Amino acid sequence: MDNLVPDDEIRFDELCSRNDLALIGEDVGSREELLDTLRKYLMLTRRDRRFSDYYSVRLFGYTVPDMFIKMSYRYRFESPIPINETLLISEPDLYYNKKAFDEGKINLCFVIGYSGSGKSVLTKEYEGEDIEKVSLDDIVCVKDHYTLDELKAMGDLLYSFFSGEGSKYYISINERDMFADRGEVFVKFIKFAMKFASDHPEKKYILEGIWTYLFFSDPSKFKKYAVYMKGTSLLKSKLRRIKREAANDPMTSLDRLFEFGFYAADTTFRDSNVDKWRRYFEKRPETVMKLEDNKFKTIRDNIMAEVNNINDCFVHGDADGIKEIMKNTENNGDMNITERAFIVEECKKAIADM
């Protein structure tokens, strides 16, 4: 690419017509178009890929590969990432109607995610006598864990259900058929909680557990409530739980490992529900998305910021600027060895490409 387009003259349609560039826009029309553009990008020279990334960051704030990942979520059922990617790959956390719930305009919140995904940490800010939390995991074989008096002390919602219309579900594991419909108690309890919360507006209620979207295929039935969805993958969640419990009871950890296979299969059968819920709520204006904080994301963000600076210098022919980035990186004690090595190597490649 010989001519640099000034920032005030950058036009997506005009850049897309060039053979020496490949850009993915926010209005990509199909999975095929998405894949064709990525193939074109990968077939460009390294020099032209730098120009493509430079313009992509100017237009959308993302490099071309990052735009591919971002836009591929739209075509998830057909994407090159397997349909059951939620089992392996984490997504951003999702907060629907959080403002309304915090302000008391809504008093029922569903917090959804795998065991070990961080649901309890997410709801740690909600404490007090006017808030009742229920883990949906606890309502199965509840008789093994709590007497009715203990349920009453824990809160009105659980006690009202198991002492009333849900009394037939107040059973122990010995009374339960493990191969019967496991969804019935969750469905009955969630519907009961919806009515109970409506009848008791003076309190807030939080229901935690993945079972909500596993047994309710239509997310629109929850649009008048608050819904928080952890994006942590099933694999990562289970590994967290195994690690958390290993120190206390190694045999329990072994049980959890076997349990992973059971729930992975159960989740796979219903994974379209998980997908449907995320796609439904992430498009609503009341939803806020938040990436899970972790050290790997921080390192990647730091590296990509420097790569974008390198590309900026590259397209402007500023070799001295690239050398300065390399010098500063080599002397940066705050970066780990991986960050420094990657950025220095990228600087050397950029200078060689000029």
N, C-alpha and C positions, 0 to 999 in steps of 0.2 A: 504494500500500500504506500503510495507516494505522497498523497495530499491529505493533510490533517484538516478535518472540518472544524471550524471555530465553534465553541460551545453554543453561541446564540444562533447557529445555523444547523445544529444537529436535528435531523428529522428522521424518525424511525422508518417511515415508508421509503424514503430515499436511500437510507443506508441498507435496507433489506434488498434493494434492487442490485446491489453491487455483488460481484462474484468473489471479491476478496474479503468479505465480511459475512458473519452469520450471527443473527440476533434473534432471541426469543422474546416476543412481546407478551403483554398481560392479556391480550385478547386472542391468544392462539386458539384456532378453531377446532382442532381435533388432535387425538393422540398421534395420528400419522404425521401431521404437520410438525408436531413437537419432536418426534423422532427424526424426521427428515432434517430439521434445522440442526439438531445435535450432531447428526452424521456429517453435515456440511461443515460444522464448526471443527469437528475432530479431524477432518481431511485438510483443513487449512494449514499453512505453514505456522510455525510457532510465533513468528513475527505478526502474522495477520490475526492469530488468536489473541495476541496482546491488544491489538487495536479493537477487536470485537469486544473484549472484556472492558476496555476503557470506555467505549461508547455505551455498553450495557449498564455499567455503573453510573454513568452520567444520566442515562434515561430512567433507570429503574432502581438504582441503588444496589444491584446484585451483578456478579459476573454471570457469564452465559451458563456455566455448569450449575450455579446456584439457582438461576432462573428456571433451568430444566427441572430441578428437584422441586422447587416451589410450585410450578405449574403442573407437574405430574400428578399432584394430589387431586386435581380436577378430574383426571381420567383414571382414577385409582382402580376401578374394576377392570380396566384394560391395560394398566400401566406395566412397564417392564419389571417393576417391583411386584412380587407375588401378592395376590389378593389378601392373604392372611398376614400382611406385613405388621399388623398391630401386635402379633405374637413376638416379633423380633425387633422392630424398629420403633423408637419412641417418637411421639409427636408433641406439639406444644400443648400446655394445659389450656383449658377452655373455661371461661367464666360467663355464664349467661344470667342476666338479671341480677348481678351481684349488687349493683347500686340500689336497686329496689329492695333487695333482701336486707342490706345493711341499714337502710332507712326505715325498715318496718312496713313497707308497702306490700311486701310479700312475706309470709311467715313459714313457708315450707321450702326447704332446699334439698335437692338430691345431689350427693357427692359420689361420683362414680369413678371406679378404677379398680385395678387388680389388687389383691392382697399383697401388701409390700410396696405399693406404688407411691405412697406418701399421702393418702387421704387424710389421715389424722393430723399430720403436720399442716396440711392445707387449711384445716378447720380449727387450728389451735387458737386463732384470734377470737373464736366464738366461745366464750366461757361465761357462766353466770346462771343464776336461778331461773331466768326467764328464757333459757335455751335448753332444749332437750335433744340429746343426740342418741341415735340408735344405729348400731352396726347391724346390717342385714345378715351378716354371717352368724350373729348370735341368736337369730330367731329359729334356727334349725335345731331340733332336739334341745330346746331351751330348758326342759325339765331336768336335764342332767346338770345344769349349771345354776339355776335359780329357782327358789320356791316362789309361790305367788306373792308372799309377803315381801320378799326381796325385790321382785319386779315392781311392786307398788312403791317401795322406797326409791327405786331407780327413776321412776317417772310414770306419769299418767298414761302415756300412749301405749307402752308395752303392756302394762297391767290391764288396761281397758280392753285391749285386743284379746289377750290370752284368758281373761276371766269372762269374756263375753262371746262374741260371734266367732272368735278364733280359738275357742276352748279345745276343739278337737285336735288342734296342732300343738297343744301343750303336752308333748310326749318326750320320751327318752329315746336314745338310739336303739335300744332293744325293742321298742315298740314301732320302729320305723322300717318300712321296706325301702332299702337303699336304691332299688331299681324302679320304684314307682316314680310318678311325675314329680320331679324335684321343684318344679316351678310353682306349684299350686299355692304353697304357703307364702311365697314372696308376692305373688300377684294379689292374693287376698289381703295381705298386710298392707301393701302399698296403697291399694284402693281405700282401705280402712283409714290409713294415715291421711290421705287427701281430705276425706270428709271430717276427720277428727280435727285437723288443723284449721279447716274452715269454721268449725264450730267453736274453736278456742283461739280466737285471734290475739289474745293477750300474751301468748307465748310464741316463740320461734321453735321450729322443729327441723332437725337435720338428719337425713337418712343416708348412711354411707354403705356403699357396696356395688359391685359390678352387676348384681342380679337385676337391677332396674332395666338396663337396656338389653339384657339377655332374654328377658321374658316379656318385654313390651316392644313390639316391632315398630310402632308408630310414635315417633318423638313429638309430633305436634300435640299429642294429648298432654304434654308436660309444659307447653309454652307459657302457661300462666304462673308457673313456679320458677324458682331459681334452680339452675342446673350447672354444677361444676364438674368437669371431666378431666381427670388426670390423663396425660398422654403417655405415661411411662409404659413401655412394652411389657407383655406377660413374662418374657424371659428375664428381663432386668428386675421386675417386681419380685418374681419368685426367688431369684438369687439373693436379693436383699433380705427376703424373709428367712431364707435358709441360713444366711450369715448371721442374722439377728438372733435366731433361736439356737444356733449351734453351740454357743457358749454355755447355754443353760441345760440343754438336753440333746445330746447327739442322736438319740433314737427318734426324737421328734423331727429333727432335720431330715433323717432318712425317710420318715413318713411323708414329709413335705415334698421330697424329691419325687416319690411315687405319685403323690397327689398332683404334681405339675402335669404329668402325662394325662391324668384323668380330666383336669380342667382345661388343658390345652385342646384335647379332643372336643370337649363340650363347647369351648369357645369357638373352635373352628367351624362347627356346625352352625353357629349363630353369628359368625363374624360379620355377615352382611348387616345385621342389626347394629353392631358397633359402628360400622362404617356409615350407615344411614343416620345415626344419631349425630355423629361428628359433622357430617356434611350439612345436616339440617341446621344445627345451632351455629356453626362457624360462619354462616352466611347472614345471620340476623344482626341488625344494628345494635342490639343490646348486649352483644357478645364481645368480650375482650380476650385476646389470645396472649399467652405468656410462655416463652420458652423455658424449659426446666434449666435452672442454673447448675452448671457443673464445670469442673476444671478443664475438661476436654473442649467444651464449647468456648470457654474463655481463651484457651490457647489458640484454637482455630480462628476465632475472631481477631485476635492480635496478629496472627500470621497474615490473614486476608487483608487486614488494614495496610500492612506493609507491602503486600503484593500489589495492592491497588496504587500505592504511592510509587512503587517501582514502574508499573505500567504507565502512570501519569508522566513520569520523567522520560520513559522510553518513547512514547508517542510525540513528545515535544523535543526529542533529540538531546536531552539533558544527561549526558554521560556522567558529568561531574555530580549531578544530583544523585544518581544511582550509587556512585562511589561513596558519597557521603552517607547514604543509607547503610551501605555495607560496613563502613567504618564505625558508625554509631551502634550498629547491631553487634559487631565484634566486641565492643567495649561496654555493652549493656549487661550489667550484673543482675538485673531484675528478670531477664529472660532465661529460660532453661536451655539446656544444650540442644534440645530438639528444635526449638524455635530459632535459635541463632543459626544452626546448621542449615535449616531449610531456607531462611531468608538470605543468608550469604550466598548459597548456591543459586538462588533465584536471581540475585544481583549479577552474578557471573554470567548466567545464561543471557540475561537481558543485554549486558554489554556486548557479549558475543554476537547477539542478533542485530545489533545496530549497524 
